[in-house]
Amino acid sequence: MGCTRREFLALASVGTVAGVAACTPQQDSPHSPSNVEHDSEAADASKFKELAIDSSAWSYDEENDVYYQLGLTYCLEPETETYETLAIFVPGAYFTAEKNGETYTCQINDRSVVGNFTASTAPILMPINAGTLSAQASPTVYGFEGLGPYLDAGCVYVYAGFRGRSAVVDTSSGSDELIPGGAPWPAVDLKAAIRYLRYNSDALPCNPERIFVFGFSAGGGLSEVLGASGDSQLFDPYLASIGAVTHNAAGEPVSDAIAGSASWCPVTSFDMADAAYEWCQGQYATEESRAEGTWTQLLSRDLAATYGAWVNEMDLRNADDAQLTLDETEAGVYSMGSYASALLDEIDTAATHFVKNTAFPYTYTPLRLEDPTFPGDPNLAASRAADAAVQDQESGAAAADGTGEGEAGKPSDEAPSGTLGVAQVQSIVYDTAQSYFASLNEGSWWINYNHRSGAVSVSSLRDYVLHLRPALLPSSAFDCPDRSSKTNQLFGIGDESTLHFSSCVSQAVDAGAEAYAACDDWDEELAPAWAEDLEKVDALETTMAQRVAMMNPLTWLSGHYEAYGQSTVAPYWRINEGLFDSDTSLCTAANVVFALRKYDGVKNVSHTPVWGQGHVLAERTGSPAANLLKWVTSCCTA
């Protein structure tokens, strides 16, 4: 069993370190993962030689000075080359090249400098474009559009395909066989790609210890999993099944740890996602699935209480190393306490920053993004552009609840840079800060603005949620009673494309079945259906509970979980979230941040809650790409 950092330090102070050695976070170099055994197979230096990059196969974009290779298979036994291949884009200055027909033979130019980097110090950036964890295909054609900022900054850009939340049929291969998908395959495939890059690091102009992964929504959650789970043995059977690299040509182990994880509005930690959503938002809603007399309203109440008890077991801590807890009220609701206060502090700080740094008149435009379109695959960019006009606008419209009507309103076509496919609704213009906050307080006073100091404070989480972050998702939104969510797909197995996965929800349903039976909409088959799904194992005989754990960054970051300390955790983290985001709870990002700030070996955690933005690539100023690159550069030059 794992232990918390606080428990470990307490035990160490009384001389019992030997008894809790398994709880110590690993501090291995990314090139020397301790979980890779030096067995006879690992000594076979030639095992992965067919995965070596062909230095004579580079293509060249002369106009933009970019060398690139497409369709590089990153494991020995891929299920599909549509998804388990990658593309590499390299700034031209990093190579000296000799033309040989249609391609170039490239050698690393050790004297080259691009931006703040040289050929030996350049970081590798890897995007995750699947905000809903749909499969990410590898590029089949080259396109420079969007790559310029990353390459001009001196980064090597790698666009890796991976399998998504569901099993798929690879029609491009002509086969009708079902290719395994779902948890944990998205993480497995990207780990294999990371190992492939390290295996070939001598042929690439880069520092192989500087790999940064970035994503949005569930893709951001996947980026966090990769940041937290470096070299975790939980993934070994899956990596072995596709022939992922385990050692280099010298027989030395190869790591899948990364240097940094960046995420926007991450959706993750699915073991408690439903309970967190009900505690943060659902318990304050009274309509539809949370209407009086429905069994899902009772479930919402029970899940909210379960979350409060869970928080008190987590040993989450603030900057002063004080434990964050929730207090149970007489009504059995956990709505107050230091944990709630910490969340309120983040909201107040973000709102204060907003008003102090916003020029009025201010135009508020509710926006919502389904999937980002980071560059690298021109096919994807074209398809996302075609679909942009039909993106769902419902969430964006509802996110405007409580903002009132400004003194003037007009449509706006503006959207954050790099967010192709953003849905938006009519904008509202506020002439002054006073008119903005007066509009928010229309009907009831809940947010305070001090004009002289510029400080803003919110009266309670309940008021904040009801006005700006309402529960737009139904009760038990992630593990739906009818198994209809995209997260239910993520934990499907083979032909059973959607399955229940949450033991938290299952336990609540089982415990509350007698009370729920008094509701007309209760189905007595639900409790056994949840229990049966949780007993199912995938093709590698992995349990549902372990699959859920493998898609949760807290599995390795919190002493609440058994795998705590049993991975190489990324030292650098960037987590941005929109405070008007109703697609996940406010707790999702906060819990990861709380855990990271107390995890030994983590050097920097940049957490930015953004007032006035919802489920988008939330930034306070500037573009997502420019801010990401500035952060990567700061991590590499710190």
C-alpha positions in Angstrom: 0.0 0.0 0.0 1.3 3.5 -0.8 1.6 6.2 1.8 1.3 9.9 1.7 4.3 12.2 1.6 3.4 13.4 5.1 3.2 9.9 6.4 6.5 9.0 4.7 8.3 11.9 6.3 6.8 11.1 9.7 8.0 7.5 9.4 11.4 8.5 8.2 11.8 10.8 11.2 11.5 7.8 13.6 13.9 5.6 11.7 11.4 3.4 9.9 12.4 4.3 6.4 13.3 0.7 5.5 9.8 -0.5 6.2 8.3 2.1 3.8 10.9 2.1 1.0 8.2 1.2 -1.5 6.5 4.6 -0.8 9.5 6.7 -1.8 9.0 8.6 -5.1 11.5 7.4 -7.7 14.1 10.0 -8.8 15.7 8.0 -11.6 17.0 9.7 -14.7 14.7 9.3 -17.7 17.4 7.3 -19.3 17.6 4.8 -16.5 14.1 3.6 -15.5 14.4 1.3 -12.5 11.4 -0.8 -13.6 13.2 -2.1 -16.8 15.1 -5.3 -16.1 18.4 -6.1 -17.6 17.5 -9.6 -18.6 18.8 -11.7 -21.5 16.3 -10.2 -23.9 17.3 -6.7 -22.9 20.9 -7.6 -23.8 19.9 -8.2 -27.4 21.2 -5.0 -28.9 19.7 -5.8 -32.3 16.1 -6.4 -31.2 14.8 -2.9 -32.1 17.2 -2.2 -35.0 14.3 -2.0 -37.5 12.9 0.9 -35.6 16.1 3.0 -36.2 15.4 6.2 -38.2 16.8 6.1 -41.7 19.0 9.2 -41.9 18.8 9.1 -45.7 15.0 9.3 -45.9 14.4 12.9 -44.8 12.2 15.1 -47.0 12.8 18.8 -47.2 10.5 21.9 -47.4 12.9 24.3 -49.0 10.6 27.3 -48.8 10.2 27.0 -45.0 13.5 25.2 -44.3 12.0 22.1 -42.6 13.2 18.5 -42.7 10.5 15.9 -42.0 9.7 12.2 -42.1 6.1 10.8 -42.1 4.8 7.4 -41.4 7.5 6.2 -38.9 6.2 3.1 -37.1 7.2 3.4 -33.5 6.8 -0.2 -32.2 7.6 -3.6 -33.6 4.1 -5.1 -33.6 1.6 -2.3 -34.3 -2.1 -3.1 -34.4 -2.5 -0.4 -37.0 -0.1 1.8 -38.9 -2.8 4.4 -39.3 -2.5 5.2 -35.6 0.7 3.7 -34.4 3.1 5.8 -36.5 4.4 9.3 -36.2 5.8 12.3 -38.1 8.9 14.3 -37.1 9.4 18.0 -38.2 12.9 19.5 -37.6 14.1 23.1 -38.1 16.4 23.0 -41.2 19.3 24.7 -39.4 19.7 21.6 -37.2 20.9 19.5 -40.1 23.5 19.5 -42.8 22.1 17.5 -45.7 23.1 15.9 -48.9 20.5 15.3 -51.6 20.0 11.8 -52.8 17.2 11.7 -55.4 13.9 12.6 -53.8 15.2 12.6 -50.2 18.1 13.9 -48.2 20.7 12.3 -46.0 21.0 14.4 -42.9 23.6 14.8 -40.2 23.2 16.8 -37.0 24.8 20.3 -37.2 26.3 20.7 -33.8 27.0 24.4 -34.3 23.4 25.4 -35.2 21.3 27.7 -33.1 17.5 28.2 -33.5 15.7 30.5 -31.0 17.1 29.7 -27.6 18.3 26.2 -28.5 21.0 24.3 -30.2 20.8 20.9 -31.9 21.8 19.2 -28.6 19.5 21.2 -26.3 16.3 21.4 -28.5 13.1 20.1 -26.8 10.6 17.8 -28.4 7.0 18.9 -28.4 4.1 16.4 -28.9 0.5 17.5 -29.3 -2.6 15.6 -28.4 -5.4 16.8 -30.6 -8.2 14.5 -29.3 -10.2 16.6 -26.8 -12.6 13.7 -26.5 -9.9 11.0 -26.8 -11.0 10.0 -30.3 -8.2 8.2 -32.2 -5.5 10.5 -33.5 -4.3 9.4 -37.0 -0.7 9.9 -38.0 -0.2 12.4 -40.8 -0.1 10.9 -44.3 0.8 14.2 -46.1 3.0 17.1 -45.2 1.7 20.6 -44.5 3.6 23.5 -42.9 0.6 25.5 -41.8 0.8 26.2 -38.0 4.2 24.7 -37.5 6.2 27.9 -37.9 6.0 29.1 -34.3 7.2 25.8 -32.9 10.0 25.3 -35.3 11.1 29.0 -35.2 11.4 28.7 -31.5 13.9 25.9 -32.0 11.7 22.9 -31.0 11.5 19.6 -32.8 7.8 18.8 -33.4 6.5 15.3 -33.3 3.0 14.4 -34.3 2.2 10.8 -33.1 -0.9 8.9 -33.9 -2.6 6.8 -31.2 -5.7 4.7 -30.6 -8.6 6.4 -29.0 -11.4 5.8 -26.6 -13.0 3.0 -28.7 -12.0 -0.1 -30.6 -11.9 0.7 -34.3 -11.8 -0.9 -37.7 -8.8 0.3 -39.8 -10.5 0.6 -43.1 -7.3 1.8 -44.8 -5.8 -1.6 -44.3 -8.7 -3.4 -46.0 -9.3 -5.5 -42.9 -12.6 -5.7 -41.0 -11.0 -6.9 -37.8 -11.6 -4.8 -34.6 -8.5 -3.1 -33.4 -8.4 -2.8 -29.5 -9.0 0.7 -28.2 -10.0 2.4 -25.0 -8.2 2.6 -21.7 -5.2 2.4 -21.4 -4.3 2.2 -25.1 -4.1 6.0 -25.8 -1.4 6.3 -23.1 0.3 3.1 -24.1 0.7 4.2 -27.7 2.1 7.6 -26.8 4.5 6.0 -24.3 5.7 3.7 -27.1 6.2 6.8 -29.3 8.2 8.5 -26.6 10.4 5.5 -26.2 10.9 5.4 -30.0 12.1 9.0 -29.9 14.6 8.2 -27.1 15.8 5.1 -28.9 16.6 7.3 -32.0 17.9 10.3 -30.0 21.4 10.0 -31.5 20.0 10.6 -35.0 17.8 13.5 -33.9 18.8 17.1 -33.0 17.3 17.2 -29.6 17.8 16.7 -25.9 15.9 13.5 -25.2 15.3 14.4 -21.6 13.2 17.4 -22.8 10.0 15.9 -24.1 6.9 17.9 -23.6 3.3 16.7 -24.2 0.3 19.0 -24.4 -3.4 18.6 -24.9 -6.9 19.9 -24.2 -9.9 18.5 -22.3 -9.6 14.7 -22.1 -6.5 15.1 -24.2 -5.1 17.3 -21.5 -6.0 14.6 -19.0 -4.0 12.2 -21.1 -1.1 14.6 -21.1 -1.3 14.6 -17.3 -1.3 10.8 -17.2 1.8 10.8 -19.3 3.4 13.3 -17.0 2.6 11.4 -13.8 3.2 7.8 -15.0 6.7 7.8 -16.5 8.1 4.2 -16.4 5.2 2.9 -14.4 5.1 -0.9 -14.5 1.4 -0.9 -14.8 1.8 -0.3 -18.6 4.5 -2.9 -19.2 2.3 -5.8 -20.4 0.6 -3.4 -22.9 3.9 -2.0 -24.2 5.3 -5.5 -24.5 2.2 -6.6 -26.5 2.9 -4.0 -29.3 6.7 -4.4 -29.2 7.5 -1.0 -27.7 11.2 -0.2 -27.2 12.6 -1.4 -23.9 16.4 -0.8 -24.4 18.7 0.9 -26.9 21.5 -0.5 -29.0 23.8 -0.5 -26.0 21.4 -2.7 -24.0 20.5 0.2 -21.7 16.8 0.7 -20.6 14.8 3.3 -22.4 12.3 5.5 -20.5 8.9 6.8 -21.4 9.1 9.6 -18.8 8.6 13.2 -20.0 10.0 16.5 -18.9 6.7 18.4 -19.0 3.0 18.1 -19.3 0.8 21.0 -20.4 -3.0 20.9 -20.4 -6.0 23.1 -20.9 -9.3 22.3 -19.1 -8.1 18.8 -18.3 -10.8 16.1 -17.9 -9.4 13.2 -16.0 -9.4 11.2 -12.7 -12.4 9.2 -13.8 -12.6 7.2 -10.6 -14.1 10.2 -8.8 -15.2 12.3 -11.8 -18.9 11.8 -11.2 -18.7 12.4 -7.5 -16.6 15.6 -8.0 -19.0 17.0 -10.5 -22.0 16.4 -8.2 -20.2 17.9 -5.2 -19.0 21.0 -7.2 -22.1 21.6 -9.4 -24.7 18.9 -9.3 -25.8 19.2 -5.7 -27.0 22.8 -6.4 -29.1 21.9 -9.5 -32.8 21.2 -9.3 -33.9 20.4 -12.9 -34.0 17.5 -15.3 -32.0 14.6 -13.9 -31.7 16.4 -10.6 -35.4 17.2 -10.3 -37.2 16.3 -7.1 -38.6 12.8 -7.2 -36.0 11.4 -9.6 -33.6 8.6 -8.5 -30.8 10.5 -10.2 -31.4 13.5 -7.9 -30.9 11.2 -4.9 -27.8 9.7 -6.6 -26.4 13.3 -7.1 -26.8 14.0 -3.4 -25.2 10.7 -2.4 -22.2 11.2 -4.8 -21.7 14.7 -3.5 -21.4 13.3 0.1 -19.1 10.6 -1.1 -16.8 13.2 -2.6 -16.6 15.1 0.6 -15.6 12.0 2.5 -13.0 11.2 -0.2 -11.4 14.6 0.0 -10.9 14.1 3.8 -9.0 10.9 3.0 -6.8 12.3 0.3 -4.2 14.3 2.3 -4.4 17.2 -0.2 -2.4 20.2 1.2 -2.1 23.9 0.7 1.0 26.0 0.3 1.5 26.0 4.1 1.4 22.2 4.2 -1.9 22.2 6.0 -4.4 19.4 5.1 -7.4 20.5 3.0 -10.6 19.1 4.3 -14.4 19.5 4.1 -16.8 19.9 7.0 -20.0 17.9 7.0 -23.1 20.0 7.8 -26.2 18.8 9.7 -27.9 18.0 6.4 -25.0 15.6 5.5 -23.6 17.9 2.8 -19.9 18.7 2.7 -20.0 22.3 1.5 -17.5 24.1 3.8 -14.0 23.7 5.0 -10.4 24.5 4.0 -10.7 22.6 0.7 -13.7 24.7 -0.3 -11.9 27.8 0.9 -8.8 27.0 -1.2 -11.0 26.7 -4.3 -12.7 30.0 -3.5 -9.3 31.6 -3.2 -8.4 30.5 -6.7 -11.6 32.0 -8.0 -11.2 35.3 -6.2 -7.6 35.6 -7.4 -8.6 34.9 -11.0 -11.5 37.3 -10.9 -9.2 40.0 -9.4 -6.6 39.5 -12.1 -9.3 39.7 -14.7 -10.7 43.1 -13.6 -7.2 44.6 -13.0 -6.0 43.6 -16.5 -9.1 44.0 -18.6 -9.8 47.1 -20.6 -13.4 48.2 -20.6 -15.6 48.2 -22.6 -15.2 44.5 -22.3 -16.9 42.0 -24.7 -17.8 38.6 -23.3 -18.4 35.9 -25.8 -19.3 32.4 -24.5 -17.2 29.8 -26.3 -16.8 26.1 -26.2 -14.3 23.8 -27.9 -14.8 20.1 -28.6 -11.4 19.2 -30.1 -8.3 21.5 -30.7 -6.5 21.6 -34.0 -2.8 21.7 -33.1 -0.7 21.7 -36.3 1.0 18.7 -37.9 -1.7 16.9 -39.8 -3.2 19.0 -42.7 -5.9 16.4 -43.2 -7.2 17.0 -39.7 -7.1 20.8 -40.0 -9.2 20.7 -43.2 -11.8 18.4 -41.6 -12.0 20.5 -38.5 -12.4 23.7 -40.5 -15.3 22.1 -42.4 -17.0 21.1 -39.2 -16.5 24.4 -37.4 -19.8 25.8 -38.4 -21.8 22.9 -36.9 -20.2 22.6 -33.5 -22.6 22.3 -30.6 -23.4 25.7 -29.2 -25.6 24.5 -26.3 -22.9 24.4 -23.7 -21.6 27.8 -24.6 -25.0 29.4 -24.5 -25.7 27.9 -21.1 -22.4 29.1 -19.8 -23.7 32.6 -20.2 -26.3 32.1 -17.5 -26.0 34.8 -14.8 -24.0 37.3 -16.9 -27.2 39.3 -17.4 -27.7 41.6 -20.4 -25.0 44.2 -21.1 -25.7 47.7 -22.1 -25.1 46.7 -25.7 -24.8 43.3 -27.4 -23.4 42.3 -30.8 -22.3 39.1 -32.5 -18.6 38.5 -32.6 -16.5 36.3 -34.9 -13.5 36.4 -32.7 -12.1 33.2 -31.1 -8.9 32.4 -29.3 -5.9 31.7 -31.6 -5.5 28.0 -32.4 -9.1 27.0 -31.5 -10.5 26.0 -34.9 -13.9 24.5 -34.3 -15.0 26.7 -31.4 -18.7 27.2 -30.9 -19.9 30.6 -29.8 -23.1 32.5 -29.1 -24.0 36.2 -29.1 -21.5 38.5 -27.3 -22.3 40.9 -24.5 -20.5 44.3 -24.2 -19.9 45.8 -20.7 -18.9 49.5 -20.7 -17.3 49.5 -17.2 -16.2 47.1 -14.5 -19.1 48.4 -12.4 -21.7 47.6 -15.0 -20.1 44.1 -15.4 -20.4 43.2 -11.7 -23.8 44.9 -11.4 -25.0 42.6 -14.1 -23.6 39.5 -12.4 -25.3 40.6 -9.2 -28.7 41.2 -10.8 -31.3 39.3 -8.8 -29.1 38.6 -5.8 -25.8 39.9 -4.5 -23.1 37.3 -4.5 -19.9 38.8 -6.0 -18.1 41.8 -4.4 -16.0 44.2 -6.4 -13.9 46.9 -4.6 -13.5 49.6 -7.2 -10.6 51.3 -5.3 -8.4 48.2 -4.8 -9.7 46.2 -7.7 -10.2 43.2 -5.5 -13.0 40.7 -6.2 -14.5 38.1 -3.8 -17.2 35.5 -4.3 -19.5 34.8 -1.4 -19.7 31.0 -1.8 -19.0 28.1 -4.2 -22.7 27.6 -4.5 -23.3 31.1 -5.8 -20.3 30.9 -8.2 -21.6 27.6 -9.6 -25.2 28.7 -10.0 -24.3 31.9 -11.8 -21.2 31.0 -13.8 -20.6 27.2 -13.8 -24.0 25.5 -13.7 -24.4 21.7 -14.0 -25.0 21.3 -17.7 -24.1 17.6 -17.6 -26.7 15.1 -16.2 -26.3 13.4 -12.9 -23.6 10.7 -13.1 -22.5 12.3 -16.4 -19.2 10.3 -16.9 -20.4 6.9 -15.9 -24.0 7.3 -17.3 -26.7 4.9 -16.1 -27.3 3.9 -19.7 -23.6 3.7 -20.5 -24.0 6.4 -23.1 -21.1 8.8 -22.4 -17.7 9.0 -24.2 -16.1 8.0 -20.9 -18.2 4.8 -20.9 -16.7 4.2 -24.4 -13.2 4.7 -23.0 -13.7 1.7 -20.7 -15.5 -0.5 -23.2 -13.9 -3.9 -24.1 -13.9 -5.2 -27.6 -17.5 -5.7 -28.9 -18.8 -4.3 -25.6 -18.2 -0.8 -26.8 -19.5 1.0 -23.6 -19.2 -0.3 -20.0 -19.7 1.0 -16.5 -16.4 1.7 -14.9 -16.9 3.7 -11.6 -16.8 1.7 -8.4 -17.7 5.0 -6.6 -21.0 5.3 -8.6 -21.6 1.5 -8.3 -21.3 1.6 -4.5 -23.6 4.6 -4.3 -26.2 2.9 -6.5 -26.0 -0.3 -4.5 -26.2 1.4 -1.2 -29.0 3.6 -2.2 -31.1 1.1 -4.2 -33.8 0.8 -1.5 -34.3 4.5 -1.4 -34.1 4.9 -5.1 -36.8 2.3 -5.6 -39.4 4.7 -4.3 -38.8 6.8 -7.4 -40.9 6.1 -10.5 -38.0 6.2 -12.9 -35.8 3.7 -10.9 -34.7 0.6 -12.8 -33.8 -2.4 -10.5 -31.5 -3.8 -13.1 -29.1 -0.9 -12.7 -27.2 -2.0 -9.6 -26.4 -5.5 -10.9 -25.5 -4.0 -14.3 -22.8 -1.7 -12.7 -21.5 -4.6 -10.6 -21.2 -7.0 -13.6 -19.3 -4.5 -15.7 -16.8 -3.8 -12.9 -15.9 -7.5 -12.8 -14.9 -7.6 -16.5 -11.3 -7.7 -17.6 -9.8 -6.8 -21.0 -7.7 -8.9 -23.4 -4.6 -8.6 -21.1 -6.7 -9.7 -18.1 -6.5 -6.3 -16.5 -9.3 -5.4 -14.2 -11.6 -2.5 -14.7 -10.3 -0.9 -11.5 -6.7 -1.0 -12.7 -7.7 0.4 -16.2 -9.4 3.3 -14.4 -6.3 3.8 -12.3 -4.1 3.9 -15.4 -6.0 6.9 -16.8 -5.8 8.9 -13.5 -2.7 11.0 -12.8 -3.4 11.0 -9.1 -2.7 7.2 -9.1 1.0 8.1 -9.0 0.8 11.5 -7.3 -1.3 10.9 -4.2 -0.6 8.7 -1.2 -4.3 7.7 -1.3 -3.4 5.3 -4.1 -1.2 2.2 -4.1 1.0 3.2 -7.0 2.0 6.4 -5.3 5.8 7.1 -5.9 6.1 4.2 -8.3 6.8 6.3 -11.4 9.1 9.0 -12.8 7.0 12.2 -12.5 7.6 15.1 -14.9 9.3 18.0 -13.2 7.4 20.7 -15.1 3.6 21.2 -15.4 1.4 23.8 -17.0 -2.4 23.6 -16.2 -4.8 26.2 -17.5 -8.5 26.1 -17.0 -11.5 28.2 -17.8 -13.5 29.1 -14.7 -16.7 29.1 -16.7 -16.2 25.5 -17.8 -19.2 23.3 -17.1 -17.7 20.2 -18.8 -15.9 19.1 -15.7 -15.7 20.1 -12.1 -13.5 22.8 -10.6 -11.9 20.1 -8.5 -10.4 18.2 -11.5 -7.4 20.5 -12.2 -7.1 21.6 -8.6 -6.6 18.2 -7.1 -3.7 17.5 -9.5 -2.2 20.8 -8.7 -2.6 20.3 -4.9 -0.8 16.9 -5.3 1.9 18.1 -7.6 2.9 21.1 -5.4 3.8 18.6 -2.6 5.4 15.9 -4.7 9.2 15.6 -4.3 11.1 16.3 -7.5 8.5 18.4 -9.2 10.2 21.7 -9.9 7.5 23.9 -11.2 3.7 23.9 -11.4 2.1 26.7 -13.4 -1.6 26.7 -12.7 -3.7 29.5 -14.3 -7.5 29.6 -13.7 -8.9 32.0 -16.3 -11.9 34.1 -15.5 -14.4 34.7 -18.3 -13.5 31.6 -20.3 -15.1 28.2 -20.5 -14.1 24.9 -22.1 -11.5 26.3 -24.5 -7.7 26.7 -24.7 -8.0 29.1 -21.8 -5.4 31.9 -21.6 -5.4 35.2 -19.7 -3.6 36.9 -22.5 -1.8 36.0 -25.8 -2.2 32.9 -27.9 -2.1 29.3 -26.6 0.9 28.4 -28.9 3.0 31.5 -27.9 2.3 31.0 -24.2 3.1 27.3 -24.4 6.4 28.0 -26.2 7.3 30.6 -23.7 6.7 28.1 -20.9 8.7 25.4 -22.5 11.6 27.7 -23.0 11.5 28.8 -19.4 11.5 25.2 -18.3 14.6 24.4 -20.4 16.5 27.5 -19.3 15.6 27.5 -15.6 
